[in-house]
Amino acid sequence: MFHHVKDLQFNARVSHPDPRFANLLLEQFGGENGELAAAMQYFTQAFGAKMPHPDKYDMLMDIATEEFSHLEIVGATIQMLLKGVNGELKDAADQSEIMQVMNGKAAKENVIHQALTANPQFGVITGGGVTPRNSQGIPWCASYIHSNGDLTVDLRSNLASESRAKLVYEHLMKFTDDPYVKESLSFLMTREVAHYKMFEAALNDIQPNFPPAVLGADPRFTQQYFNMSNGTTIRGPWNEGEMPGMGKEWNYVADPVAYVHETQGLSQTDKALDKELKKTQQLDKEMSAVKSAEVKNSEPEGVAQWSTYAGGEK
């Protein structure tokens, strides 16, 4: 059950109209890394988490709801940035507040040009109203959502989503000189960091969580680093020394072509790994049973009921 509170989560304010920045800010309303995409991503992920991880379901719904509140902040800010422009554009161009922003140097047509240069649909179709489109007028798309049904995979997607959104806010702050707008953007950017740490903590709370999903990695093919580039050899912790958290050493393959031919297309591998492969296959069976039981055991018998209302079964 959602309950809308009319006050914004953060006191969003705007010093003066800025149609150009209003258009840029649409990126965080209906863009790929915007608040609507984040809200819908966490909202949809929550359903699959309900049975095996009811605590994570609660977290995902809380964060999704907060993202909707951030969407409201972004939408409200866009509307305030269009003050005097939202109505009849040509009439609004004569308003003194608009002319002050423009330092009185431009003709009224230039005000319209400011608002519409990058995104003609912004004024032509919606009259300045906020719709789920990005800064180029491209409609919001459900393909922006990453929801894979495995919570460890979804949480890793969320870490990336929060990182991208944080970066967009950081870039947006370079394009406005309004201190109030910068305050709002800084708040929204900081909440991306907070959400990142929440998702990170939730992922660490699920053990084991590597590799993602259920099946283990084939030990015959996990350690090779294939040098696919010509020129100077570059070595680092991603291809030499111990693999992070694996207790194994990287196997640096300097000449991948020769290596593939020598191993008959990787079909001839170290026999010592066969025992490890059998252990992995056995662990796959065990983990499959555990993960399956995890969901089955959390499903109620009889009438299925999402909430805990009394008298759910007749």
Phi, psi and omega in degrees: 000127178258144177228118183273126174259129189290339178279138179290154177297325179233142183286081181289132180221160180222134181282320185203159179297147178205083183302323182295317180287329176302319179294317178299321184291342174304336180301326180268001174264302183240020180271174184298326182251019185274184186289324178296317179297317179296314181300313181290328179295310182289326179297315181286325178297328186298326184299315180290341181271347189304311186284305183285333185223071183299331178291322178287329174302315180299315180297314182297319179293322178297313182290321177301317180295321177295324178295324175297323178291328176290325176300321178294321177297315180296314180298318179296320180295319178300315180298319180292326178292341180260015179304127181086352180246336189295328184277233178281109191303316184291322176294319181296333182295339181272352182294142185296326182297319177295316183295328177293320178300322182272004181061022176065018187258347187249153175284162183300330179297332181289333176296314177298318181300320178304314186286332191248352186305307185279334188212085181304328182296336185303318179256327186290316184269317187255353182064026180096355179289152182277125175232160181288074175226160178272188186291350177254007178085006181282126182298148176301146185226138181294344178291349175291341187274135175244105180220105191253359176083354173243122190297324180294325176290314181298318181295325176292323174298322182292324176300318179292320181298314179296324179295316180294317181296320178300318182293321179297315178299320179299318179291320181300324182296341179285344189253012176223145175250009180280116183297327180290318178296319178298324177299314180296316181295323178295319177300310182297319178298319182292325178292333174297320178295317179299316179296322178304314182290328176295314180294322179297316179295320179295320179296316180293337180283345178263114181230136352285153179235011178222137355291164180303154179071217191252310188285142177282168179276147177291116185297345180286341188232015184270336191264347186284135167247117183267121179282092187267008184238141174278162177102205185299133177286127179248124179241148179195185182295352177271353180214008175214155182079204184276137174293133183304120175069012185252341183068023180230161177263143173296143174252102184279116180261101186290324181237087184300323182297311179297320181297317180295320179292318181297325182264012180053055180068040179064017180274340178252104184241173180301120182299336180296340181276350181298319179296320180294325178295318179297321178296320179296317180296322177292320178295326177300316179297317181294316181292325177299317179294319181296312183295321179295314180294327180303317180282313183300319183291338181269353179277131183290150175279154178074221182293128177280133181220123185288316181263175186255036178294142177288149177071032181288337183249136181252000000 
